[in-house]
Amino acid sequence: MDSEYSKEMLLIPLLSRPLSPGIHIDSLPPVEPPSGLDLTTGIASHKMAVQDNLLIVSPYITPQHLLDLRTISKPNQLLAKALTLFKHIRRDYATAPYAESFNWEDVIEVLRTLVDEDRAYSWQQQSFYIIVFRSQLPPSTERNHLANLDRLSHAEATESGGLLKYWFGMPDRDGRNLATCVWQSRDDARKGGSGVDHVQAMRETIKLYTEWNVERLSLIIGEGIRHWKIVELTS
């Protein structure tokens, strides 16, 4: 495996909630956040997801998995809050183009609102680093151990710093799935993927995949949030 990929993938999306026999993602509603949190209501979402400067940024809600907003800069704080409403908008997100598969328009609109509310802050052009992991696992794969490795890797990455969002879906009828991380920088992604738990998880799980692919992207948000784009990184 490419050493750069292995460091940046962060969490191997071990990811996937097990489905009962005969149940496929095609027949299920969009993935909802844990504990009944409604993170789809725009500006109110980040207020529900944050307490004492700790923000829910993944499916994991225990303290070691929360983002401490005091450890990141203002633009990263604002984007992390906007990303609390991040969700898929296509059922075929595991294979569809990334930018078309999620509600990025909604995320950016909430970001604009947050910036407008903070009259003392002026948004300058910022770029953020995105990792996309597409995978296929045999339906018979036992996922309980994989899920535990994923939790450990996420806690380790959170402690490393700079992880603004972690999302994963459920496998489709062919066992295909997608996981994605949004980082404040590529350097942070590399640091987050170099921990002991992550390395161990990679060693234990990568051989289980029928196939896998990593995409490295950049989210660029222009001055005043007047424009934005997601572009592929080739190096």
Disulfide bonds with the S-S distance in Angstrom:
none
